Amino acid sequence: MKKKAFIFDLDGVIVDTAKYHYLAWKKLADSLGITFTHEDNELLKGVSRVRSLEIILGLGNVSASEEDKNRWLHQKNVDYLAYIEKMDENEILPDVVRVLDFLKDYGQKIVLGSASKNAKPILEKAKIINYFDAIVDGNDVTNAKPDPEVFLQGAKNAELPNEACIVFEDSLAGIQAANLANMISIGIGDATVLNEADFCFKDFTKMSNEFLLDLINN
């Protein structure tokens, strides 16, 4: 049996924390008098926290000092953490646990590669942290996707070459990062958005065990 590293993004791939980011950003935007919709929120997918704030300020044509920006970033994070404090395993997206169990049964390396600085507490609340052989999150990397740093670090921690890594991502920036790292990229979400992925599935319920076995063996 070949050994591969399966690298999972967190938000929108393993757990549905994207809605909490949206609610926290919307609360901030509302307080600044900026209209922020679900469509606007798509612009923030796979983007760093600082860049996300810049995009929102741009939407409202609001300029601000670094001091203001730092205060708002802190407030957004406080609001986000208050939302995820109430999380439990019900937040895990459909069939994620089946996929994790399958990969564990076949002795594969399971890695988290996420920009989130709250990845570990989220995995703990969802009660799936024990599945992961390595966790690389926003505390370990300096460059945001599409820079491949988070995935390169994941491969290194898994002690496997890039070519033996498979990445699951829900953002185009994440898919681009996986491709730049010379890894197999699998989009989870809208195929028209994730059109640079090697494979794309609406969600894990559409991904068969046979497909996973093919990824392991080929």
Number of C-alpha atoms within 10 A of each C-alpha: 9 11 14 25 27 26 30 23 27 24 24 20 23 26 21 16 20 16 15 17 22 19 18 21 26 20 17 20 21 12 10 14 11 18 13 19 11 11 8 14 19 12 12 20 17 24 19 16 19 11 12 18 21 16 17 23 17 12 14 14 10 12 11 10 8 9 9 11 16 14 11 17 17 12 16 22 17 12 18 20 18 13 16 17 12 8 20 15 14 11 15 20 18 16 15 16 15 13 17 17 13 15 21 14 9 13 14 19 22 24 25 27 31 28 26 18 16 17 21 16 15 24 22 14 17 17 13 16 17 10 17 17 15 21 21 26 23 17 12 15 16 12 13 20 22 20 17 23 21 29 32 23 19 28 28 12 16 22 12 16 14 21 13 18 28 24 24 27 31 29 27 19 20 32 29 20 24 31 19 16 21 18 25 21 26 23 26 25 18 14 15 8 12 24 13 17 24 14 14 22 17 13 18 19 13 12 15 10 13 9 9 13 14 9 16 21 10 8
